[in-house]
């Protein structure tokens, strides 16, 4: 891939960081994620573990990139607010959501949200060189194992404060992000336990894949792939995301061949999700690869580009160089806002109700940041 294919990435990323810095910060440190195309606070809503922790992660990465102390201060303020407003009274786990004034709105225990707590803390511990964040990340992982682990070895997504399981089904999504978080935490854990825990998560899911590269999104309570209906799907973006995470994990597990299953996931995503004619990645397919919808979601494009770039630049996948260039051209054409900066949520013509918003409780540009970091690493 030529440098001209990605010469826009560095200024774009710096602009994304700067926009979130200017518009998400609040006096309390509870970041405000609801931003329209022009980065204005057009609506309000709950602050969640995901919105708070993904922005902490982004600000830590911004400090890592440029050394601007203002980003480090933002990350620390965000973590102070996380501990002040989201932490359980007993200090063990974390509530799901607060209002903008800090009052608890939803005290559910959410495994997906806890994974992002670990990721934010471990990243901040590394980038800011503060062992307090490492210790809190380790405590959170210990809590997750007590609270969410089921008798099969998987993770339950939601539990009520009374301990009730709130889901009829299981999902690979909390496991994937927990794996990601533990990869960030493992180098900080001298005992080696976290490294082993991360490996166990991948082994658990790999044993439940019905075919090479085919990772169901939803399972029943016995961790069997959902057999039919709207949940019998593969999220194509997650196939690419796992492909990248396994490539990233190869250095952590040098005695295991993680690139082979990573390539299978990448091949499944390219074979069944990639639009070779128009560019872009379709969001969902059936287990056999047949289309389930024609939407091309915003985060899926980021994960596809990140994975393709990693395998092209480091693992000899020259056959993906063309699709990578086409994908970069596709997102520049459809997702990059050349006027106000940033990445659209749902541009017209790509499926779903159009939205040019830049932020909400789920869209915090963590996927965008990670894509850009990968493109700039070469």
VEXLO-782767 format. One record per residue (C-alpha): residue in one letter; x, z, y; chain. Coordinates in steps of 0.05 Angstrom, whole numbers. Each point is the difference from the previous one (the first is absolute). Layout:
BEGIN
atom residuo A	px X	pz Z	py Y	cadena A;
...
//
This chain:
BEGIN
atom residuo X	px 0	pz 0	py 0	cadena A;
atom residuo X	px 27	pz -20	py 68	cadena A;
atom residuo X	px 8	pz 52	py 55	cadena A;
atom residuo X	px -49	pz -40	py 43	cadena A;
atom residuo X	px -55	pz 17	py -49	cadena A;
atom residuo X	px 5	pz 73	py 19	cadena A;
atom residuo X	px 32	pz -1	py 70	cadena A;
atom residuo X	px -67	pz 26	py 27	cadena A;
atom residuo X	px 0	pz 62	py -45	cadena A;
atom residuo X	px 47	pz 47	py 38	cadena A;
atom residuo X	px -34	pz -6	py 68	cadena A;
atom residuo X	px -68	pz 2	py -34	cadena A;
atom residuo X	px 17	pz 65	py -36	cadena A;
atom residuo X	px 28	pz 32	py 62	cadena A;
atom residuo X	px -64	pz -18	py 36	cadena A;
atom residuo X	px -43	pz 31	py -55	cadena A;
atom residuo X	px 40	pz 64	py 4	cadena A;
atom residuo X	px -6	pz 3	py 76	cadena A;
atom residuo X	px -74	pz -13	py 0	cadena A;
atom residuo X	px -15	pz 55	py -50	cadena A;
atom residuo X	px 46	pz 47	py 39	cadena A;
atom residuo X	px -37	pz -14	py 65	cadena A;
atom residuo X	px -72	pz 1	py -26	cadena A;
atom residuo X	px -3	pz 47	py -60	cadena A;
atom residuo X	px 33	pz 61	py 29	cadena A;
atom residuo X	px -43	pz 59	py 23	cadena A;
atom residuo X	px 17	pz 68	py 30	cadena A;
atom residuo X	px -16	pz 35	py -66	cadena A;
atom residuo X	px 42	pz -47	py -43	cadena A;
atom residuo X	px -61	pz -22	py -39	cadena A;
atom residuo X	px 11	pz -74	py 5	cadena A;
atom residuo X	px -59	pz -44	py 24	cadena A;
atom residuo X	px -3	pz -61	py -46	cadena A;
atom residuo X	px -63	pz -36	py 27	cadena A;
atom residuo X	px 26	pz -59	py 40	cadena A;
atom residuo X	px -31	pz -67	py 18	cadena A;
atom residuo X	px 36	pz -66	py 9	cadena A;
atom residuo X	px 28	pz 22	py 68	cadena A;
atom residuo X	px 21	pz 67	py -29	cadena A;
atom residuo X	px -56	pz 38	py 36	cadena A;
atom residuo X	px -37	pz 60	py -29	cadena A;
atom residuo X	px -66	pz -36	py -9	cadena A;
atom residuo X	px -30	pz 49	py -50	cadena A;
atom residuo X	px 18	pz 68	py -29	cadena A;
atom residuo X	px -2	pz 29	py -70	cadena A;
atom residuo X	px 33	pz 48	py -47	cadena A;
atom residuo X	px 75	pz 9	py -6	cadena A;
atom residuo X	px 18	pz -1	py -74	cadena A;
atom residuo X	px 60	pz 16	py -41	cadena A;
atom residuo X	px 13	pz -74	py -5	cadena A;
atom residuo X	px -6	pz -15	py 74	cadena A;
atom residuo X	px 44	pz 59	py 19	cadena A;
atom residuo X	px 53	pz -9	py -53	cadena A;
atom residuo X	px 6	pz -76	py 4	cadena A;
atom residuo X	px 13	pz 6	py 74	cadena A;
atom residuo X	px 51	pz 55	py -10	cadena A;
atom residuo X	px 33	pz -46	py -50	cadena A;
atom residuo X	px 0	pz -58	py 50	cadena A;
atom residuo X	px 30	pz 42	py 55	cadena A;
atom residuo X	px 54	pz 26	py -46	cadena A;
atom residuo X	px 17	pz -72	py -18	cadena A;
atom residuo X	px 1	pz -19	py 73	cadena A;
atom residuo X	px 51	pz 55	py 14	cadena A;
atom residuo X	px 40	pz -23	py -60	cadena A;
atom residuo X	px 0	pz -71	py 26	cadena A;
atom residuo X	px 21	pz 10	py 72	cadena A;
atom residuo X	px 20	pz 73	py 9	cadena A;
atom residuo X	px -51	pz 12	py 54	cadena A;
atom residuo X	px -8	pz 75	py 3	cadena A;
atom residuo X	px -71	pz -8	py 26	cadena A;
atom residuo X	px -22	pz -26	py -69	cadena A;
atom residuo X	px 34	pz 59	py -34	cadena A;
atom residuo X	px -38	pz 47	py 46	cadena A;
atom residuo X	px -65	pz -35	py -16	cadena A;
atom residuo X	px 12	pz 6	py -74	cadena A;
atom residuo X	px 14	pz 74	py 7	cadena A;
atom residuo X	px -61	pz 12	py 43	cadena A;
atom residuo X	px -42	pz -38	py -50	cadena A;
atom residuo X	px 26	pz 44	py -57	cadena A;
atom residuo X	px -12	pz 63	py 41	cadena A;
atom residuo X	px -72	pz -23	py 10	cadena A;
atom residuo X	px -6	pz -17	py -74	cadena A;
atom residuo X	px 19	pz 72	py -18	cadena A;
atom residuo X	px -43	pz 30	py 54	cadena A;
atom residuo X	px -65	pz -37	py -12	cadena A;
atom residuo X	px 1	pz -28	py -71	cadena A;
atom residuo X	px 33	pz 54	py -42	cadena A;
atom residuo X	px -44	pz 44	py -44	cadena A;
atom residuo X	px -7	pz 72	py 22	cadena A;
atom residuo X	px 39	pz 22	py -61	cadena A;
atom residuo X	px 55	pz -50	py 17	cadena A;
atom residuo X	px -3	pz -35	py -68	cadena A;
atom residuo X	px -34	pz -67	py 13	cadena A;
atom residuo X	px -29	pz -42	py 56	cadena A;
atom residuo X	px -70	pz -15	py 24	cadena A;
atom residuo X	px -20	pz -73	py 5	cadena A;
atom residuo X	px -26	pz -7	py 72	cadena A;
atom residuo X	px -3	pz 33	py 69	cadena A;
atom residuo X	px -36	pz -18	py 64	cadena A;
atom residuo X	px 41	pz -17	py 61	cadena A;
atom residuo X	px -4	pz 72	py 23	cadena A;
atom residuo X	px 30	pz 25	py -65	cadena A;
atom residuo X	px -63	pz 28	py -32	cadena A;
atom residuo X	px -3	pz -14	py -75	cadena A;
atom residuo X	px -51	pz -55	py -15	cadena A;
atom residuo X	px 13	pz -10	py -75	cadena A;
atom residuo X	px 36	pz 51	py -43	cadena A;
atom residuo X	px 2	pz -43	py -62	cadena A;
atom residuo X	px 65	pz -2	py -38	cadena A;
atom residuo X	px 20	pz -73	py -4	cadena A;
atom residuo X	px 59	pz -21	py -44	cadena A;
atom residuo X	px 11	pz -65	py 39	cadena A;
atom residuo X	px 5	pz 40	py 64	cadena A;
atom residuo X	px 48	pz 51	py -31	cadena A;
atom residuo X	px 45	pz -57	py -22	cadena A;
atom residuo X	px 7	pz -22	py 73	cadena A;
atom residuo X	px 16	pz 72	py 20	cadena A;
atom residuo X	px 59	pz -2	py -48	cadena A;
atom residuo X	px 21	pz -69	py 25	cadena A;
atom residuo X	px -1	pz 21	py 73	cadena A;
atom residuo X	px 36	pz 66	py -13	cadena A;
atom residuo X	px 53	pz -31	py -45	cadena A;
atom residuo X	px 13	pz -57	py 49	cadena A;
atom residuo X	px 5	pz 48	py 58	cadena A;
atom residuo X	px 46	pz 46	py -40	cadena A;
atom residuo X	px 47	pz -59	py -13	cadena A;
atom residuo X	px -3	pz -33	py 69	cadena A;
atom residuo X	px -2	pz 64	py 42	cadena A;
atom residuo X	px 46	pz 38	py -48	cadena A;
atom residuo X	px -45	pz 61	py -3	cadena A;
atom residuo X	px -4	pz 37	py -66	cadena A;
atom residuo X	px -64	pz 36	py 20	cadena A;
atom residuo X	px -38	pz -65	py -11	cadena A;
atom residuo X	px 32	pz -10	py -68	cadena A;
atom residuo X	px -22	pz 70	py -22	cadena A;
atom residuo X	px -71	pz -12	py 23	cadena A;
atom residuo X	px -2	pz -67	py -36	cadena A;
atom residuo X	px 23	pz 33	py -64	cadena A;
atom residuo X	px -54	pz 54	py 8	cadena A;
atom residuo X	px -52	pz -54	py 10	cadena A;
atom residuo X	px 21	pz -36	py -63	cadena A;
atom residuo X	px -5	pz 65	py -39	cadena A;
atom residuo X	px -70	pz 10	py 28	cadena A;
atom residuo X	px -20	pz -71	py -19	cadena A;
atom residuo X	px 20	pz 11	py -72	cadena A;
atom residuo X	px -41	pz 63	py -4	cadena A;
atom residuo X	px -60	pz -27	py 36	cadena A;
atom residuo X	px -6	pz -73	py -20	cadena A;
atom residuo X	px 32	pz -9	py -68	cadena A;
atom residuo X	px -50	pz -14	py -55	cadena A;
atom residuo X	px 9	pz 12	py -75	cadena A;
atom residuo X	px 20	pz -73	py -11	cadena A;
atom residuo X	px 58	pz 6	py 49	cadena A;
atom residuo X	px -31	pz -40	py 56	cadena A;
atom residuo X	px -23	pz 23	py 69	cadena A;
atom residuo X	px -71	pz 14	py 20	cadena A;
atom residuo X	px -14	pz -29	py 69	cadena A;
atom residuo X	px -48	pz 50	py 31	cadena A;
atom residuo X	px -15	pz 73	py -13	cadena A;
atom residuo X	px -47	pz 46	py 38	cadena A;
atom residuo X	px 24	pz 67	py 25	cadena A;
atom residuo X	px -37	pz 32	py -59	cadena A;
atom residuo X	px 42	pz -41	py -48	cadena A;
atom residuo X	px -54	pz -51	py -19	cadena A;
atom residuo X	px 24	pz -70	py -16	cadena A;
atom residuo X	px -36	pz -45	py 49	cadena A;
atom residuo X	px 14	pz -67	py -33	cadena A;
atom residuo X	px -33	pz -33	py -59	cadena A;
atom residuo X	px 58	pz -48	py -8	cadena A;
atom residuo X	px 76	pz 1	py 8	cadena A;
atom residuo X	px 44	pz -46	py 42	cadena A;
atom residuo X	px 72	pz -22	py -3	cadena A;
atom residuo X	px 4	pz 3	py 77	cadena A;
atom residuo X	px 17	pz 75	py 7	cadena A;
atom residuo X	px 51	pz -7	py -56	cadena A;
atom residuo X	px 33	pz -59	py 34	cadena A;
atom residuo X	px 8	pz 35	py 66	cadena A;
atom residuo X	px 23	pz 64	py -34	cadena A;
atom residuo X	px 53	pz -41	py -35	cadena A;
atom residuo X	px 21	pz -28	py 68	cadena A;
atom residuo X	px 2	pz 70	py 30	cadena A;
atom residuo X	px 41	pz 28	py -58	cadena A;
atom residuo X	px 51	pz -57	py 8	cadena A;
atom residuo X	px 10	pz 24	py 71	cadena A;
atom residuo X	px 4	pz 73	py -22	cadena A;
atom residuo X	px 43	pz -8	py -62	cadena A;
atom residuo X	px 68	pz -7	py 36	cadena A;
atom residuo X	px -15	pz 67	py 35	cadena A;
atom residuo X	px -15	pz 37	py -65	cadena A;
atom residuo X	px 64	pz 27	py -31	cadena A;
atom residuo X	px -36	pz 22	py -63	cadena A;
atom residuo X	px -18	pz -71	py -21	cadena A;
atom residuo X	px -71	pz 20	py -17	cadena A;
atom residuo X	px -32	pz -45	py 52	cadena A;
atom residuo X	px 38	pz -60	py -27	cadena A;
atom residuo X	px -28	pz 15	py -70	cadena A;
atom residuo X	px -70	pz 9	py 28	cadena A;
atom residuo X	px 3	pz -68	py 34	cadena A;
atom residuo X	px 22	pz -34	py -65	cadena A;
atom residuo X	px -58	pz 34	py -37	cadena A;
atom residuo X	px -50	pz -30	py 49	cadena A;
atom residuo X	px 24	pz -70	py -13	cadena A;
atom residuo X	px 1	pz 10	py -75	cadena A;
atom residuo X	px -71	pz 27	py 2	cadena A;
atom residuo X	px -27	pz -61	py 36	cadena A;
atom residuo X	px 41	pz -51	py -38	cadena A;
atom residuo X	px -29	pz 25	py -65	cadena A;
atom residuo X	px -70	pz -15	py 27	cadena A;
atom residuo X	px 11	pz -71	py 23	cadena A;
atom residuo X	px -40	pz -50	py -42	cadena A;
atom residuo X	px 51	pz -55	py 7	cadena A;
atom residuo X	px 66	pz -19	py 34	cadena A;
atom residuo X	px -5	pz 10	py 74	cadena A;
atom residuo X	px -74	pz 17	py -3	cadena A;
atom residuo X	px -12	pz 68	py 32	cadena A;
atom residuo X	px -74	pz 20	py 4	cadena A;
atom residuo X	px -20	pz 35	py 63	cadena A;
atom residuo X	px -53	pz 44	py -32	cadena A;
atom residuo X	px -5	pz 39	py -65	cadena A;
atom residuo X	px -52	pz 44	py -33	cadena A;
atom residuo X	px 10	pz 75	py -7	cadena A;
atom residuo X	px 40	pz -13	py -65	cadena A;
atom residuo X	px 46	pz -47	py 37	cadena A;
atom residuo X	px -27	pz -63	py -32	cadena A;
atom residuo X	px -6	pz -61	py 46	cadena A;
atom residuo X	px -70	pz -6	py 27	cadena A;
atom residuo X	px -32	pz -53	py -44	cadena A;
atom residuo X	px -48	pz -35	py 46	cadena A;
atom residuo X	px -33	pz -2	py 68	cadena A;
atom residuo X	px 29	pz 0	py 70	cadena A;
atom residuo X	px 56	pz 49	py -20	cadena A;
atom residuo X	px 28	pz -43	py -55	cadena A;
atom residuo X	px 52	pz -29	py 47	cadena A;
atom residuo X	px 74	pz -6	py 15	cadena A;
atom residuo X	px 18	pz 12	py 73	cadena A;
atom residuo X	px 50	pz -56	py 9	cadena A;
atom residuo X	px 35	pz 36	py 57	cadena A;
atom residuo X	px 13	pz 59	py -45	cadena A;
atom residuo X	px 32	pz -46	py -52	cadena A;
atom residuo X	px 49	pz -22	py 54	cadena A;
atom residuo X	px 9	pz 71	py 24	cadena A;
atom residuo X	px 17	pz 25	py -69	cadena A;
atom residuo X	px 49	pz -58	py -8	cadena A;
atom residuo X	px 36	pz 23	py 62	cadena A;
atom residuo X	px -1	pz 74	py -18	cadena A;
atom residuo X	px 29	pz -15	py -69	cadena A;
atom residuo X	px 56	pz -40	py 31	cadena A;
atom residuo X	px 12	pz 57	py 48	cadena A;
atom residuo X	px -1	pz 50	py -58	cadena A;
atom residuo X	px 51	pz -39	py -41	cadena A;
atom residuo X	px 56	pz 35	py 38	cadena A;
atom residuo X	px -31	pz 68	py -14	cadena A;
atom residuo X	px -7	pz -16	py -75	cadena A;
atom residuo X	px 62	pz -42	py -16	cadena A;
atom residuo X	px -9	pz 10	py -75	cadena A;
atom residuo X	px -70	pz -30	py 0	cadena A;
atom residuo X	px -18	pz -73	py 8	cadena A;
atom residuo X	px -53	pz 3	py 55	cadena A;
atom residuo X	px 12	pz -70	py 26	cadena A;
atom residuo X	px -30	pz -31	py -62	cadena A;
atom residuo X	px -69	pz 31	py 10	cadena A;
atom residuo X	px 9	pz -9	py 75	cadena A;
atom residuo X	px 8	pz -74	py -11	cadena A;
atom residuo X	px -62	pz -1	py -44	cadena A;
atom residuo X	px -41	pz 32	py 55	cadena A;
atom residuo X	px 29	pz -49	py 50	cadena A;
atom residuo X	px -15	pz -59	py -45	cadena A;
atom residuo X	px -72	pz 24	py -11	cadena A;
atom residuo X	px -10	pz 6	py 75	cadena A;
atom residuo X	px 29	pz -69	py 14	cadena A;
atom residuo X	px -36	pz -34	py -57	cadena A;
atom residuo X	px -69	pz 28	py 16	cadena A;
atom residuo X	px 1	pz 23	py 72	cadena A;
atom residuo X	px 44	pz -48	py 39	cadena A;
atom residuo X	px -34	pz -57	py 36	cadena A;
atom residuo X	px 52	pz -55	py -6	cadena A;
atom residuo X	px -43	pz -49	py 40	cadena A;
atom residuo X	px -17	pz 41	py 62	cadena A;
atom residuo X	px 48	pz 59	py -6	cadena A;
atom residuo X	px -16	pz 73	py -5	cadena A;
atom residuo X	px -20	pz 47	py -56	cadena A;
atom residuo X	px -70	pz 10	py -25	cadena A;
atom residuo X	px -19	pz 73	py -6	cadena A;
atom residuo X	px -34	pz 8	py -68	cadena A;
atom residuo X	px -2	pz -34	py -68	cadena A;
atom residuo X	px -28	pz 16	py -68	cadena A;
atom residuo X	px 45	pz 24	py -57	cadena A;
atom residuo X	px 7	pz -71	py -24	cadena A;
atom residuo X	px 21	pz -23	py 69	cadena A;
atom residuo X	px -64	pz -35	py 19	cadena A;
atom residuo X	px -21	pz 9	py 73	cadena A;
atom residuo X	px -47	pz 56	py 18	cadena A;
atom residuo X	px -2	pz -15	py 75	cadena A;
atom residuo X	px 34	pz -46	py 51	cadena A;
atom residuo X	px 19	pz 54	py 51	cadena A;
atom residuo X	px 72	pz 3	py 23	cadena A;
atom residuo X	px 10	pz 72	py 23	cadena A;
atom residuo X	px 50	pz 22	py 52	cadena A;
atom residuo X	px 41	pz 49	py -41	cadena A;
atom residuo X	px 3	pz -45	py -61	cadena A;
atom residuo X	px 38	pz -52	py 40	cadena A;
atom residuo X	px 51	pz 53	py 20	cadena A;
atom residuo X	px 12	pz 23	py -71	cadena A;
atom residuo X	px 5	pz -70	py -27	cadena A;
atom residuo X	px 52	pz -19	py 53	cadena A;
atom residuo X	px 40	pz 64	py -12	cadena A;
atom residuo X	px 2	pz -11	py -75	cadena A;
atom residuo X	px 16	pz -73	py 4	cadena A;
atom residuo X	px 57	pz 13	py 49	cadena A;
atom residuo X	px 30	pz 55	py -43	cadena A;
atom residuo X	px 1	pz -44	py -63	cadena A;
atom residuo X	px 26	pz -61	py 38	cadena A;
atom residuo X	px 54	pz 37	py 38	cadena A;
atom residuo X	px 25	pz 47	py -54	cadena A;
atom residuo X	px -25	pz -23	py -68	cadena A;
atom residuo X	px 10	pz -74	py -2	cadena A;
atom residuo X	px -73	pz -23	py 5	cadena A;
atom residuo X	px 17	pz -65	py 36	cadena A;
atom residuo X	px -65	pz -30	py -22	cadena A;
atom residuo X	px -36	pz 47	py 48	cadena A;
atom residuo X	px 39	pz -22	py 62	cadena A;
atom residuo X	px -51	pz -54	py 17	cadena A;
atom residuo X	px -61	pz 44	py -9	cadena A;
atom residuo X	px 34	pz 54	py 41	cadena A;
atom residuo X	px 11	pz -48	py 58	cadena A;
atom residuo X	px -72	pz -24	py -6	cadena A;
atom residuo X	px -25	pz 72	py -1	cadena A;
atom residuo X	px 39	pz 18	py 63	cadena A;
atom residuo X	px -29	pz -61	py 35	cadena A;
atom residuo X	px -69	pz 19	py -24	cadena A;
atom residuo X	px 2	pz 71	py 28	cadena A;
atom residuo X	px 30	pz -23	py 66	cadena A;
atom residuo X	px -57	pz -50	py 7	cadena A;
atom residuo X	px -56	pz 47	py -20	cadena A;
atom residuo X	px 21	pz 73	py 6	cadena A;
atom residuo X	px 52	pz 7	py 56	cadena A;
atom residuo X	px -30	pz 10	py 69	cadena A;
atom residuo X	px 43	pz -41	py 47	cadena A;
atom residuo X	px -36	pz 27	py 62	cadena A;
atom residuo X	px -5	pz 76	py -9	cadena A;
atom residuo X	px 48	pz 10	py -58	cadena A;
atom residuo X	px -15	pz 30	py -68	cadena A;
atom residuo X	px -36	pz -20	py -63	cadena A;
atom residuo X	px -74	pz -16	py -5	cadena A;
atom residuo X	px -45	pz 36	py -49	cadena A;
atom residuo X	px -45	pz -58	py -21	cadena A;
atom residuo X	px 12	pz -66	py 36	cadena A;
atom residuo X	px -58	pz -50	py -1	cadena A;
atom residuo X	px -3	pz -46	py -59	cadena A;
atom residuo X	px 37	pz 43	py -51	cadena A;
atom residuo X	px -59	pz 38	py -28	cadena A;
atom residuo X	px -39	pz 62	py 20	cadena A;
atom residuo X	px -29	pz 18	py 67	cadena A;
atom residuo X	px 50	pz -24	py 52	cadena A;
atom residuo X	px 38	pz 55	py 37	cadena A;
atom residuo X	px 59	pz -7	py 47	cadena A;
atom residuo X	px 10	pz 75	py 3	cadena A;
atom residuo X	px 71	pz 27	py -4	cadena A;
atom residuo X	px -14	pz 69	py -29	cadena A;
atom residuo X	px -49	pz 44	py -36	cadena A;
atom residuo X	px 0	pz 57	py -51	cadena A;
atom residuo X	px 31	pz -46	py -53	cadena A;
atom residuo X	px 36	pz -55	py 40	cadena A;
atom residuo X	px 61	pz 35	py 28	cadena A;
atom residuo X	px 50	pz -57	py -8	cadena A;
atom residuo X	px 39	pz 37	py -54	cadena A;
atom residuo X	px -5	pz -64	py -42	cadena A;
atom residuo X	px 22	pz -42	py 60	cadena A;
atom residuo X	px 59	pz 46	py 13	cadena A;
atom residuo X	px 23	pz -2	py -72	cadena A;
atom residuo X	px -5	pz -76	py -2	cadena A;
atom residuo X	px 41	pz -7	py 63	cadena A;
atom residuo X	px 52	pz 50	py -24	cadena A;
atom residuo X	px 9	pz -40	py -63	cadena A;
atom residuo X	px 6	pz -66	py 37	cadena A;
atom residuo X	px 52	pz 30	py 47	cadena A;
atom residuo X	px 41	pz 31	py -56	cadena A;
atom residuo X	px 30	pz -65	py -24	cadena A;
//
